[in-house]
């Protein structure tokens, strides 16, 4: 399987979009339903990227705080025992 082409332009390198693992780089895209563009890109540790991840993937900071509080209730049960 080769790399895809976008609007007839061949892409020389392919990246897989992974949402449940440590990423080396995050690329935030946006569109107007006709065209798409890169809105931001950077390392997952950058403040701007963290904000995008919180908003787009975690449902906002309040949702993330609620999720973390819920996980903390079950922290001992969730930890993998070796």
C-alpha positions as CSV (number, residue, x, y, z in Angstrom):
1,X,0.0,0.0,0.0
2,X,1.5,3.3,-1.0
3,X,1.0,6.8,0.4
4,X,-2.1,8.7,-0.6
5,X,-2.3,11.7,-2.8
6,X,-4.2,14.9,-1.9
7,X,-5.7,17.0,-4.7
8,X,-3.5,15.1,-7.1
9,X,-0.3,15.8,-5.2
10,X,1.7,12.7,-4.3
11,X,2.7,12.5,-0.6
12,X,6.2,11.2,-0.1
13,X,5.8,10.2,3.5
14,X,2.8,8.7,5.3
15,X,1.8,9.2,8.9
16,X,-0.7,7.3,10.8
17,X,-3.1,9.2,13.0
18,X,-2.9,7.7,16.5
19,X,-5.1,9.0,19.3
20,X,-4.4,6.5,22.1
21,X,-0.6,6.6,22.3
22,X,2.3,8.9,22.9
23,X,2.6,11.2,19.9
24,X,5.9,12.8,18.7
25,X,4.0,15.6,17.0
26,X,0.4,16.8,17.0
27,X,-1.1,18.4,13.9
28,X,-4.4,20.2,14.4
29,X,-6.5,20.7,11.3
30,X,-9.5,22.8,10.5
31,X,-11.7,23.1,7.4
32,X,-14.6,25.0,5.9
33,X,-16.0,21.8,4.5
34,X,-14.4,22.5,1.1
35,X,-10.8,23.2,2.0
36,X,-8.7,22.0,4.9
37,X,-5.6,23.5,6.5
38,X,-3.2,23.1,9.4
39,X,-4.3,25.3,12.2
40,X,-1.4,24.4,14.6
41,X,1.3,21.8,14.9
42,X,3.9,21.0,17.5
43,X,5.0,18.8,20.4
44,X,2.4,17.4,22.8
45,X,4.1,19.3,25.6
46,X,3.5,22.8,24.1
47,X,0.8,24.9,25.8
48,X,-1.0,25.7,22.5
49,X,-1.1,22.0,21.5
50,X,-2.3,21.0,25.0
51,X,-5.2,23.5,24.7
52,X,-6.2,22.0,21.4
53,X,-6.0,18.4,22.7
54,X,-8.1,19.4,25.7
55,X,-10.7,21.1,23.6
56,X,-11.0,18.7,20.7
57,X,-10.1,15.3,22.2
58,X,-11.1,15.6,25.9
59,X,-14.2,17.7,25.6
60,X,-12.8,20.8,27.3
61,X,-11.0,21.5,30.5
62,X,-14.0,20.9,32.8
63,X,-14.7,17.6,31.2
64,X,-11.1,16.6,31.5
65,X,-11.0,17.6,35.2
66,X,-14.2,15.5,35.8
67,X,-12.6,12.5,34.0
68,X,-9.4,12.8,36.0
69,X,-11.4,13.0,39.3
70,X,-13.3,9.9,38.3
71,X,-10.1,8.0,37.5
72,X,-8.6,9.0,40.8
73,X,-11.5,7.4,42.7
74,X,-10.4,4.1,41.1
75,X,-6.7,4.6,40.9
76,X,-5.7,1.6,43.0
77,X,-8.1,-0.7,41.0
78,X,-6.9,0.6,37.7
79,X,-3.2,0.2,38.3
80,X,-1.7,-2.8,36.5
81,X,-0.1,-5.1,39.0
82,X,3.0,-7.0,37.9
